[in-house]
Amino acid sequence: MATTTVSSVPLSLSDRITTAILALLIGGFLVFGVGLANSAVLHDTAHDVRHSYGFPCH
């Protein structure tokens, strides 16, 4: 029979606020930085990342 153990680490208020602010900054970048970017820029970036990982794409 399999058993699972769940543990939790209590976070202080300042840790939770820091995490929330960081999440808002990342979310804001995704919405405004990526969402409003020119599609050619996104395509070229994805293309370069694929090549940097050694994945052939042509």
Secondary structure, 3 states (H helix, E strand, C coil): CCCCCCCCCCCCHHHHHHHHHHHHHHHHHHHHHHCCCCHHHHHHHHHHHHHHCCCCCC
